[in-house]
Amino acid sequence: MVQDLENLVNRSYGSEPKYTEIMAGVPEDYKQIRTLGDLLEINYKTVGAKEQLRQNLISKIRTAEIKYPGIIGFHDDVIPALDRAILSCHDIILVGQIGQAKTRIAQTIAEYLLSPMPIIRGSMTNDCPMDLPSQELIFLLQDKENPMSIPKFYVDVDSMKKIRDYKLNTPIEWVEGKRRFKYVLATPDISVKDLVGQIDAIKITKRGIEMYEIESYSPGQLMQAKHGIFCIDELPVLDTRKQVALLSVLQEGKYTTGVYPVIFEPKTAFFATANPIDYTHSGKIIEPLYDRLKSHITTHYPRSIGDEMLIIIQEAKIPKSFVPIFMLKTLARIVQNARQNQEINQDKGVSVRMGVHSLELLVGEAERTRALSHNIIAVPRPCDIFCIGQCAKFELAELDDTNENRETTLQNLITNSFKDVSLEYLNGIDPGLFDSIKKEFGQQTFQVSQGILGSNSMQKSYDNQLKNFASLSSLISKAVQKATSEQDEFIKEARKYNIQSDCIVISEKIHNELRAATTELILEGLFWLEPKILDKRETGYIAA
């Protein structure tokens, strides 16, 4: 039996794989492989994290699959740079302002480009049995002691015990790439021991082991990312000593920790992020580490309204609702205009999260003021827009950064953005229709309020008011058709990015509230039209 185990391990390690791969390092029937014996029978070979990324990216390029699902607006620059870096097996630093999807990129790469890996069940350090040299595995299967002169970490103590106890029946689980992604936010309280591990005095005391034995070592966060991606956010925040610890891993692929040498190899792909201000500041990243992060990729905010809209709808967490295309477009314009506003501190940036969180608030406001009390689907309208002030995430540069000044700046952004969007829906309209609308108003006022429904036979509603404004009603019908057409086109674009969101799909249930939202949009456009058709009052719109 002892000789059979030795022959099995040596044959498996020294022979070609007996399987066809469906991804890098993934056998065709991998879900049926559940034990160490199964792995040895097929001569399983591990594929390193960087090589997994490379091979799986190559496969996606060849089959024209989406390489980085959910990453929008980077097609012309960041994505080609990522492709080059991954194909070159580089460690990567992503440099950009807040809310530019830097961490999201690393998470997406882990989820979609790392292959499932066979891990000893329950291992915190993603231990694959083939991490062990053949002789080390034989020692464990034969329940013999390993006479190591220098402790080297291959698998953790619990994994070694399982191999000793279960032998060829050691249970295996296939762990997806997203579970092998380790995210660490660089903060002053992060220690070197947190990152690379330590000789654990408690283990030494409780187990009666020697300091030189591998059992005395407690792995850090780097080893918890073994066979995966280790992402450290805001790298320049780490002090020099901690950066030196990472340098050893990047330079040599291994690290020796503590006074007593324990050598380990993380076998991980390394990603870091940095803010441009810190990144360019001399000494924030030590020069050797800066040099060994082979690919430096600069991110940016969405450059088009369309990309901003796609990101907002993809990221927003909202209950059952309907979001008109012009409301989404207005939010995107507000955020993009904020990034060009000289009164706003552009060094700090204006995150895409401002648009995302604003949409969530808009839906909440529509629920609060109408939907919940009348048991209808929430549909945000222009009159709801000023609720977004509580998530206006920017700092002022030219003015004192006070709440009052921020509110004024945001109100100007909202007003100008709504002006631009509302006027789009009046392009190409026969001027004669505008004259008819102005005559219709005469001494009449069209009342606008968050509490007025689109249609309600028992109370004042927008539909009931429109019965007295035939020309305005005709114009609104044209605008609804245009909005519906734009909504359909936006849905098609969203589906290209696998964005499936019920809140942008038009149904019969939202028709009345969509028409009400469109009514407010058109009234706003008529106010801004030159020559002006309507004036605004607290109670609504009147003839100019």
VENBEL-V928450 format. One record per residue. N is the residue number from 0. RES is the residue in one small letter. SS is DSSP state (2 for helix, 1 for strand, 0 for the rest). PSI is psi in radians with two decimals (999 if undefined). NEAR is the number of other C-alpha atoms within 8 Angstrom. Layout:
n = [N | N]
res = [RES | RES]
ss = [SS | SS]
psi = [PSI | PSI]
near = [NEAR | NEAR]
This chain:
n = [0 | 1 | 2 | 3 | 4 | 5 | 6 | 7 | 8 | 9 | 10 | 11 | 12 | 13 | 14 | 15 | 16 | 17 | 18 | 19 | 20 | 21 | 22 | 23 | 24 | 25 | 26 | 27 | 28 | 29 | 30 | 31 | 32 | 33 | 34 | 35 | 36 | 37 | 38 | 39 | 40 | 41 | 42 | 43 | 44 | 45 | 46 | 47 | 48 | 49 | 50 | 51 | 52 | 53 | 54 | 55 | 56 | 57 | 58 | 59 | 60 | 61 | 62 | 63 | 64 | 65 | 66 | 67 | 68 | 69 | 70 | 71 | 72 | 73 | 74 | 75 | 76 | 77 | 78 | 79 | 80 | 81 | 82 | 83 | 84 | 85 | 86 | 87 | 88 | 89 | 90 | 91 | 92 | 93 | 94 | 95 | 96 | 97 | 98 | 99 | 100 | 101 | 102 | 103 | 104 | 105 | 106 | 107 | 108 | 109 | 110 | 111 | 112 | 113 | 114 | 115 | 116 | 117 | 118 | 119 | 120 | 121 | 122 | 123 | 124 | 125 | 126 | 127 | 128 | 129 | 130 | 131 | 132 | 133 | 134 | 135 | 136 | 137 | 138 | 139 | 140 | 141 | 142 | 143 | 144 | 145 | 146 | 147 | 148 | 149 | 150 | 151 | 152 | 153 | 154 | 155 | 156 | 157 | 158 | 159 | 160 | 161 | 162 | 163 | 164 | 165 | 166 | 167 | 168 | 169 | 170 | 171 | 172 | 173 | 174 | 175 | 176 | 177 | 178 | 179 | 180 | 181 | 182 | 183 | 184 | 185 | 186 | 187 | 188 | 189 | 190 | 191 | 192 | 193 | 194 | 195 | 196 | 197 | 198 | 199 | 200 | 201 | 202 | 203 | 204 | 205 | 206 | 207 | 208 | 209 | 210 | 211 | 212 | 213 | 214 | 215 | 216 | 217 | 218 | 219 | 220 | 221 | 222 | 223 | 224 | 225 | 226 | 227 | 228 | 229 | 230 | 231 | 232 | 233 | 234 | 235 | 236 | 237 | 238 | 239 | 240 | 241 | 242 | 243 | 244 | 245 | 246 | 247 | 248 | 249 | 250 | 251 | 252 | 253 | 254 | 255 | 256 | 257 | 258 | 259 | 260 | 261 | 262 | 263 | 264 | 265 | 266 | 267 | 268 | 269 | 270 | 271 | 272 | 273 | 274 | 275 | 276 | 277 | 278 | 279 | 280 | 281 | 282 | 283 | 284 | 285 | 286 | 287 | 288 | 289 | 290 | 291 | 292 | 293 | 294 | 295 | 296 | 297 | 298 | 299 | 300 | 301 | 302 | 303 | 304 | 305 | 306 | 307 | 308 | 309 | 310 | 311 | 312 | 313 | 314 | 315 | 316 | 317 | 318 | 319 | 320 | 321 | 322 | 323 | 324 | 325 | 326 | 327 | 328 | 329 | 330 | 331 | 332 | 333 | 334 | 335 | 336 | 337 | 338 | 339 | 340 | 341 | 342 | 343 | 344 | 345 | 346 | 347 | 348 | 349 | 350 | 351 | 352 | 353 | 354 | 355 | 356 | 357 | 358 | 359 | 360 | 361 | 362 | 363 | 364 | 365 | 366 | 367 | 368 | 369 | 370 | 371 | 372 | 373 | 374 | 375 | 376 | 377 | 378 | 379 | 380 | 381 | 382 | 383 | 384 | 385 | 386 | 387 | 388 | 389 | 390 | 391 | 392 | 393 | 394 | 395 | 396 | 397 | 398 | 399 | 400 | 401 | 402 | 403 | 404 | 405 | 406 | 407 | 408 | 409 | 410 | 411 | 412 | 413 | 414 | 415 | 416 | 417 | 418 | 419 | 420 | 421 | 422 | 423 | 424 | 425 | 426 | 427 | 428 | 429 | 430 | 431 | 432 | 433 | 434 | 435 | 436 | 437 | 438 | 439 | 440 | 441 | 442 | 443 | 444 | 445 | 446 | 447 | 448 | 449 | 450 | 451 | 452 | 453 | 454 | 455 | 456 | 457 | 458 | 459 | 460 | 461 | 462 | 463 | 464 | 465 | 466 | 467 | 468 | 469 | 470 | 471 | 472 | 473 | 474 | 475 | 476 | 477 | 478 | 479 | 480 | 481 | 482 | 483 | 484 | 485 | 486 | 487 | 488 | 489 | 490 | 491 | 492 | 493 | 494 | 495 | 496 | 497 | 498 | 499 | 500 | 501 | 502 | 503 | 504 | 505 | 506 | 507 | 508 | 509 | 510 | 511 | 512 | 513 | 514 | 515 | 516 | 517 | 518 | 519 | 520 | 521 | 522 | 523 | 524 | 525 | 526 | 527 | 528 | 529 | 530 | 531 | 532 | 533 | 534 | 535 | 536 | 537 | 538 | 539 | 540 | 541 | 542 | 543]
res = [m | v | q | d | l | e | n | l | v | n | r | s | y | g | s | e | p | k | y | t | e | i | m | a | g | v | p | e | d | y | k | q | i | r | t | l | g | d | l | l | e | i | n | y | k | t | v | g | a | k | e | q | l | r | q | n | l | i | s | k | i | r | t | a | e | i | k | y | p | g | i | i | g | f | h | d | d | v | i | p | a | l | d | r | a | i | l | s | c | h | d | i | i | l | v | g | q | i | g | q | a | k | t | r | i | a | q | t | i | a | e | y | l | l | s | p | m | p | i | i | r | g | s | m | t | n | d | c | p | m | d | l | p | s | q | e | l | i | f | l | l | q | d | k | e | n | p | m | s | i | p | k | f | y | v | d | v | d | s | m | k | k | i | r | d | y | k | l | n | t | p | i | e | w | v | e | g | k | r | r | f | k | y | v | l | a | t | p | d | i | s | v | k | d | l | v | g | q | i | d | a | i | k | i | t | k | r | g | i | e | m | y | e | i | e | s | y | s | p | g | q | l | m | q | a | k | h | g | i | f | c | i | d | e | l | p | v | l | d | t | r | k | q | v | a | l | l | s | v | l | q | e | g | k | y | t | t | g | v | y | p | v | i | f | e | p | k | t | a | f | f | a | t | a | n | p | i | d | y | t | h | s | g | k | i | i | e | p | l | y | d | r | l | k | s | h | i | t | t | h | y | p | r | s | i | g | d | e | m | l | i | i | i | q | e | a | k | i | p | k | s | f | v | p | i | f | m | l | k | t | l | a | r | i | v | q | n | a | r | q | n | q | e | i | n | q | d | k | g | v | s | v | r | m | g | v | h | s | l | e | l | l | v | g | e | a | e | r | t | r | a | l | s | h | n | i | i | a | v | p | r | p | c | d | i | f | c | i | g | q | c | a | k | f | e | l | a | e | l | d | d | t | n | e | n | r | e | t | t | l | q | n | l | i | t | n | s | f | k | d | v | s | l | e | y | l | n | g | i | d | p | g | l | f | d | s | i | k | k | e | f | g | q | q | t | f | q | v | s | q | g | i | l | g | s | n | s | m | q | k | s | y | d | n | q | l | k | n | f | a | s | l | s | s | l | i | s | k | a | v | q | k | a | t | s | e | q | d | e | f | i | k | e | a | r | k | y | n | i | q | s | d | c | i | v | i | s | e | k | i | h | n | e | l | r | a | a | t | t | e | l | i | l | e | g | l | f | w | l | e | p | k | i | l | d | k | r | e | t | g | y | i | a | a]
ss = [0 | 2 | 2 | 2 | 2 | 2 | 2 | 2 | 2 | 2 | 2 | 2 | 2 | 2 | 0 | 0 | 0 | 0 | 0 | 0 | 1 | 1 | 1 | 0 | 0 | 1 | 1 | 0 | 0 | 2 | 2 | 2 | 0 | 0 | 1 | 2 | 2 | 2 | 2 | 2 | 2 | 0 | 0 | 0 | 0 | 0 | 0 | 0 | 2 | 2 | 2 | 2 | 2 | 2 | 2 | 2 | 2 | 2 | 2 | 2 | 2 | 2 | 2 | 0 | 0 | 0 | 0 | 0 | 0 | 0 | 0 | 0 | 0 | 0 | 0 | 0 | 0 | 2 | 2 | 2 | 2 | 2 | 2 | 2 | 2 | 2 | 2 | 0 | 0 | 0 | 0 | 1 | 1 | 1 | 1 | 0 | 0 | 0 | 0 | 0 | 0 | 2 | 2 | 2 | 2 | 2 | 2 | 2 | 2 | 2 | 2 | 2 | 2 | 0 | 0 | 0 | 1 | 1 | 1 | 1 | 0 | 0 | 0 | 0 | 0 | 0 | 0 | 0 | 2 | 2 | 2 | 0 | 0 | 2 | 2 | 2 | 2 | 2 | 2 | 2 | 2 | 0 | 0 | 0 | 0 | 0 | 0 | 0 | 0 | 0 | 0 | 1 | 1 | 0 | 0 | 0 | 2 | 2 | 2 | 2 | 2 | 2 | 2 | 2 | 2 | 2 | 2 | 2 | 2 | 0 | 1 | 1 | 1 | 1 | 1 | 0 | 2 | 2 | 2 | 2 | 1 | 1 | 1 | 1 | 1 | 0 | 0 | 0 | 0 | 0 | 0 | 2 | 2 | 2 | 2 | 2 | 0 | 1 | 1 | 0 | 2 | 2 | 2 | 2 | 2 | 2 | 2 | 0 | 0 | 0 | 0 | 0 | 0 | 2 | 2 | 2 | 1 | 1 | 0 | 0 | 2 | 2 | 2 | 2 | 0 | 0 | 0 | 0 | 1 | 1 | 1 | 1 | 1 | 0 | 2 | 2 | 2 | 0 | 0 | 2 | 2 | 2 | 2 | 2 | 2 | 2 | 2 | 2 | 2 | 2 | 2 | 2 | 0 | 0 | 1 | 1 | 1 | 0 | 0 | 0 | 0 | 1 | 1 | 1 | 0 | 0 | 0 | 0 | 1 | 1 | 1 | 1 | 1 | 1 | 0 | 2 | 2 | 2 | 2 | 2 | 0 | 0 | 0 | 0 | 0 | 0 | 2 | 2 | 2 | 2 | 2 | 2 | 0 | 0 | 1 | 1 | 1 | 1 | 0 | 0 | 0 | 0 | 0 | 0 | 2 | 2 | 2 | 2 | 2 | 2 | 2 | 2 | 2 | 2 | 2 | 0 | 0 | 0 | 0 | 0 | 1 | 1 | 0 | 0 | 2 | 2 | 2 | 2 | 2 | 2 | 2 | 2 | 2 | 2 | 2 | 2 | 2 | 2 | 0 | 0 | 0 | 0 | 0 | 1 | 0 | 0 | 0 | 0 | 0 | 0 | 0 | 0 | 2 | 2 | 2 | 2 | 2 | 2 | 2 | 2 | 2 | 2 | 2 | 2 | 2 | 2 | 2 | 2 | 2 | 2 | 2 | 2 | 2 | 2 | 0 | 0 | 0 | 1 | 1 | 0 | 0 | 2 | 2 | 2 | 2 | 2 | 2 | 2 | 2 | 2 | 2 | 0 | 0 | 0 | 0 | 1 | 0 | 0 | 0 | 0 | 0 | 0 | 2 | 2 | 2 | 2 | 2 | 2 | 2 | 2 | 2 | 2 | 2 | 2 | 2 | 2 | 2 | 2 | 2 | 2 | 2 | 2 | 2 | 2 | 0 | 0 | 0 | 0 | 0 | 0 | 2 | 2 | 2 | 2 | 2 | 2 | 2 | 2 | 2 | 2 | 2 | 0 | 0 | 0 | 0 | 1 | 1 | 0 | 0 | 0 | 0 | 0 | 1 | 0 | 0 | 0 | 0 | 0 | 0 | 0 | 1 | 2 | 2 | 2 | 2 | 2 | 0 | 0 | 0 | 2 | 2 | 2 | 2 | 2 | 2 | 2 | 2 | 2 | 2 | 2 | 2 | 2 | 2 | 2 | 2 | 2 | 2 | 2 | 2 | 2 | 2 | 2 | 2 | 2 | 2 | 2 | 0 | 0 | 0 | 0 | 0 | 2 | 2 | 2 | 0 | 0 | 0 | 2 | 2 | 2 | 2 | 2 | 2 | 2 | 2 | 2 | 2 | 2 | 2 | 2 | 2 | 2 | 2 | 2 | 2 | 2 | 2 | 2 | 0 | 0 | 0 | 0 | 0 | 1 | 1 | 1 | 1 | 0 | 0 | 1 | 1 | 1 | 1 | 0]
psi = [-0.75 | -0.77 | -0.64 | -0.75 | -0.77 | -0.76 | -0.72 | -0.82 | -0.83 | -0.69 | -0.76 | -0.78 | -0.52 | 0.03 | 2.83 | 2.63 | 2.60 | 0.36 | 2.81 | 2.33 | 2.41 | -0.35 | 3.01 | 2.02 | 0.27 | 1.93 | 2.70 | -0.72 | 0.72 | -0.49 | -0.30 | -0.15 | 1.89 | -0.07 | 2.89 | -0.70 | -0.70 | -0.72 | -0.74 | -0.63 | -0.59 | 0.12 | 0.85 | 2.41 | 2.27 | 2.61 | 2.19 | 2.75 | -0.82 | -0.63 | -0.59 | -0.85 | -0.80 | -0.92 | -0.71 | -0.57 | -0.77 | -0.77 | -0.75 | -0.64 | -0.75 | -0.58 | 0.07 | 0.57 | 2.81 | 2.18 | -0.65 | 1.33 | 2.40 | -0.12 | 1.95 | 2.46 | 0.09 | 0.26 | -0.66 | -0.27 | -1.05 | -0.76 | -0.79 | -0.65 | -0.72 | -0.77 | -0.86 | -0.75 | -0.76 | -0.72 | -0.46 | 0.04 | 0.74 | 2.63 | 2.56 | 2.44 | 2.25 | 2.15 | 2.12 | 2.92 | 3.05 | 2.55 | 0.56 | 0.41 | 0.45 | -0.88 | -0.65 | -0.67 | -0.85 | -0.73 | -0.74 | -0.73 | -0.73 | -0.75 | -0.66 | -0.25 | -0.20 | 2.47 | 2.73 | 2.52 | 2.51 | 1.98 | 2.45 | 2.17 | 2.28 | 0.00 | 2.28 | -0.33 | 0.46 | 0.87 | 2.08 | 2.37 | -0.53 | 0.02 | -0.44 | 2.39 | 2.72 | -0.74 | -0.62 | -0.70 | -0.70 | -0.78 | -0.80 | -0.76 | -0.54 | 0.04 | 0.76 | 2.72 | 2.56 | 2.01 | 1.18 | 2.33 | -0.65 | 2.19 | 2.25 | 2.25 | 1.98 | -0.92 | 2.78 | 2.98 | -0.71 | -0.67 | -0.71 | -0.71 | -0.69 | -0.71 | -0.71 | -0.72 | -0.77 | -0.20 | -2.23 | -0.25 | 0.20 | 2.12 | 2.44 | 2.44 | 2.55 | 2.02 | 2.19 | 2.80 | -0.65 | -0.39 | -0.17 | 0.36 | 2.18 | 2.10 | 2.27 | 2.16 | 2.13 | 2.00 | 2.81 | -0.43 | -0.10 | 2.28 | 2.90 | -0.69 | -0.64 | -0.70 | -0.85 | -0.12 | -3.08 | 2.83 | 2.08 | 1.90 | -0.58 | -0.77 | -0.74 | -0.76 | -0.84 | -0.70 | -0.15 | 0.64 | 2.87 | 2.68 | -0.50 | -0.19 | 2.57 | -0.44 | -0.30 | -0.12 | 2.29 | 2.06 | 2.62 | -2.87 | -0.49 | -0.76 | -0.41 | -0.22 | 0.25 | 2.44 | 0.35 | -2.55 | 2.24 | 2.05 | 2.09 | 2.06 | 2.36 | 0.99 | -0.72 | -0.30 | -0.46 | 2.41 | 3.00 | -0.77 | -0.70 | -0.61 | -0.63 | -0.65 | -0.72 | -0.58 | -0.73 | -0.69 | -0.77 | -0.65 | -0.78 | -0.15 | 0.17 | 2.99 | 2.52 | 2.16 | 2.55 | 3.06 | -0.63 | 2.33 | 2.06 | 1.98 | 2.29 | 2.70 | 1.96 | -0.51 | 0.78 | 2.72 | 2.37 | 2.20 | 2.50 | 2.75 | 2.75 | 2.57 | 2.46 | -0.64 | -0.81 | -0.66 | -0.68 | -0.13 | 2.15 | 2.24 | -0.16 | -0.70 | 2.18 | 2.52 | -0.76 | -0.66 | -0.76 | -0.72 | -0.61 | -0.18 | 1.70 | -0.67 | 2.15 | 1.99 | 2.19 | 2.21 | 3.12 | 2.94 | 2.80 | 2.35 | -0.14 | 2.71 | -0.72 | -0.78 | -0.71 | -0.73 | -0.75 | -0.74 | -0.75 | -0.84 | -0.52 | -0.68 | -0.39 | 2.38 | 1.76 | 2.64 | -3.07 | 2.15 | 3.12 | 2.28 | 1.91 | 2.54 | -0.62 | -0.45 | -0.72 | -0.73 | -0.66 | -0.79 | -0.76 | -0.70 | -0.70 | -0.82 | -0.78 | -0.65 | -0.59 | -0.60 | -0.22 | 0.03 | 2.15 | -0.34 | -0.25 | 2.43 | 1.80 | -0.26 | -0.61 | -0.53 | 2.89 | 1.86 | 2.64 | -0.36 | -0.42 | -0.79 | -0.72 | -0.89 | -0.51 | -0.70 | -0.73 | -0.71 | -0.72 | -0.78 | -0.72 | -0.67 | -0.71 | -0.64 | -0.82 | -0.72 | -0.39 | -0.94 | -0.81 | -0.75 | -0.41 | 0.11 | 0.86 | 2.92 | 2.37 | 2.21 | 1.86 | 2.53 | 2.93 | -0.61 | -0.20 | -0.20 | -0.54 | -0.07 | -0.26 | -0.04 | -0.50 | -0.09 | 0.49 | 1.65 | 1.38 | 2.82 | 2.57 | 2.58 | -0.85 | -0.55 | 2.86 | 2.35 | 1.23 | 2.81 | -0.70 | -0.79 | -0.63 | -0.77 | -0.76 | -0.77 | -0.76 | -0.74 | -0.68 | -0.70 | -0.77 | -0.82 | -0.83 | -0.63 | -0.75 | -0.63 | -0.86 | -0.78 | -0.77 | -0.67 | -0.47 | -0.61 | -0.01 | 0.00 | 2.38 | 0.11 | 2.42 | 2.14 | -0.49 | -0.54 | -0.61 | -0.70 | -0.71 | -0.69 | -0.73 | -0.68 | -0.64 | -0.62 | -0.80 | -2.02 | 0.14 | 2.68 | 2.35 | 1.98 | 2.33 | 2.26 | 2.62 | -0.49 | -0.15 | 2.24 | 2.87 | -0.73 | 2.20 | 1.92 | -0.39 | -0.28 | 3.07 | 2.30 | 2.95 | -0.70 | -0.75 | -0.66 | -0.66 | -0.29 | -0.37 | 0.07 | 1.30 | -0.78 | -0.72 | -0.72 | -0.69 | -0.75 | -0.70 | -0.67 | -0.70 | -0.71 | -0.65 | -0.72 | -0.75 | -0.77 | -0.69 | -0.75 | -0.77 | -0.65 | -0.75 | -0.73 | -0.66 | -0.68 | -0.74 | -0.72 | -0.71 | -0.68 | -0.40 | -0.50 | 0.27 | 0.53 | 1.93 | 1.86 | 2.08 | -0.38 | -0.09 | 0.05 | 2.18 | 2.35 | 2.92 | -0.50 | -0.40 | 0.09 | -0.84 | -0.74 | -0.55 | -0.73 | -0.65 | -0.76 | -0.69 | -0.63 | -0.81 | -0.68 | -0.79 | -0.71 | -0.69 | -0.70 | -0.69 | -0.49 | -0.62 | -0.17 | 2.56 | 2.10 | 2.64 | 2.38 | -0.73 | 2.75 | 2.76 | 2.43 | 2.99 | -0.58 | -0.29 | -2.59 | 2.43 | 2.96 | 2.46 | 999]
near = [4 | 6 | 6 | 7 | 11 | 9 | 8 | 10 | 12 | 9 | 9 | 13 | 11 | 6 | 7 | 6 | 8 | 7 | 7 | 6 | 9 | 8 | 9 | 11 | 12 | 11 | 10 | 8 | 6 | 8 | 6 | 5 | 9 | 9 | 11 | 13 | 9 | 10 | 10 | 12 | 9 | 10 | 13 | 12 | 8 | 7 | 8 | 9 | 13 | 11 | 10 | 14 | 15 | 12 | 10 | 13 | 13 | 9 | 8 | 11 | 9 | 7 | 6 | 6 | 7 | 7 | 9 | 9 | 8 | 9 | 9 | 10 | 10 | 10 | 8 | 6 | 7 | 11 | 9 | 9 | 9 | 9 | 9 | 8 | 12 | 12 | 11 | 7 | 10 | 12 | 12 | 13 | 12 | 13 | 14 | 13 | 13 | 9 | 10 | 11 | 7 | 12 | 9 | 8 | 10 | 11 | 10 | 12 | 11 | 14 | 10 | 11 | 13 | 15 | 14 | 9 | 12 | 9 | 13 | 14 | 7 | 4 | 11 | 6 | 11 | 12 | 14 | 11 | 10 | 9 | 9 | 11 | 7 | 10 | 7 | 9 | 11 | 11 | 11 | 13 | 12 | 9 | 7 | 7 | 6 | 6 | 4 | 6 | 4 | 8 | 11 | 9 | 10 | 9 | 12 | 11 | 8 | 7 | 11 | 10 | 8 | 10 | 12 | 11 | 7 | 9 | 11 | 10 | 8 | 13 | 10 | 12 | 10 | 10 | 10 | 11 | 15 | 10 | 6 | 15 | 13 | 12 | 8 | 8 | 7 | 11 | 7 | 8 | 4 | 9 | 8 | 10 | 8 | 9 | 10 | 14 | 13 | 11 | 11 | 9 | 7 | 6 | 11 | 12 | 8 | 6 | 6 | 7 | 10 | 7 | 9 | 9 | 9 | 11 | 9 | 14 | 11 | 9 | 11 | 12 | 11 | 13 | 11 | 12 | 16 | 14 | 12 | 15 | 16 | 14 | 14 | 12 | 12 | 12 | 11 | 10 | 9 | 12 | 8 | 8 | 7 | 10 | 12 | 9 | 11 | 9 | 11 | 11 | 12 | 12 | 7 | 7 | 10 | 11 | 13 | 8 | 12 | 8 | 4 | 8 | 10 | 14 | 12 | 10 | 11 | 12 | 10 | 14 | 12 | 10 | 13 | 12 | 15 | 15 | 11 | 9 | 7 | 9 | 11 | 7 | 7 | 5 | 6 | 10 | 12 | 9 | 7 | 7 | 13 | 8 | 7 | 10 | 12 | 8 | 9 | 9 | 11 | 8 | 12 | 7 | 9 | 10 | 7 | 7 | 11 | 7 | 11 | 13 | 12 | 10 | 11 | 14 | 9 | 9 | 7 | 10 | 5 | 7 | 5 | 8 | 11 | 14 | 11 | 13 | 11 | 8 | 11 | 11 | 12 | 12 | 13 | 13 | 10 | 12 | 12 | 9 | 10 | 10 | 10 | 7 | 7 | 8 | 9 | 12 | 12 | 9 | 5 | 9 | 10 | 13 | 12 | 13 | 8 | 12 | 13 | 13 | 10 | 11 | 12 | 11 | 10 | 13 | 15 | 8 | 11 | 14 | 11 | 9 | 10 | 14 | 13 | 10 | 7 | 6 | 6 | 7 | 11 | 13 | 15 | 14 | 12 | 9 | 9 | 11 | 9 | 8 | 9 | 10 | 8 | 5 | 8 | 8 | 7 | 9 | 9 | 11 | 10 | 8 | 7 | 7 | 9 | 6 | 6 | 6 | 10 | 11 | 9 | 8 | 9 | 10 | 9 | 8 | 11 | 12 | 8 | 8 | 13 | 10 | 11 | 8 | 11 | 12 | 12 | 7 | 10 | 9 | 6 | 4 | 6 | 6 | 6 | 6 | 10 | 9 | 8 | 9 | 12 | 12 | 8 | 11 | 11 | 8 | 6 | 8 | 10 | 8 | 7 | 10 | 8 | 9 | 6 | 10 | 12 | 12 | 10 | 10 | 7 | 4 | 5 | 10 | 12 | 12 | 10 | 11 | 10 | 10 | 8 | 7 | 11 | 9 | 10 | 9 | 10 | 8 | 9 | 12 | 9 | 8 | 11 | 11 | 8 | 9 | 11 | 9 | 8 | 9 | 13 | 9 | 8 | 9 | 10 | 8 | 8 | 11 | 9 | 7 | 10 | 8 | 9 | 6 | 8 | 8 | 8 | 11 | 10 | 9 | 6 | 5 | 6 | 11 | 9 | 9 | 11 | 12 | 12 | 13 | 13 | 12 | 10 | 12 | 10 | 13 | 10 | 11 | 13 | 11 | 11 | 10 | 9 | 5 | 4 | 10 | 14 | 12 | 10 | 8 | 7 | 4 | 8 | 11 | 13 | 14 | 13 | 7]
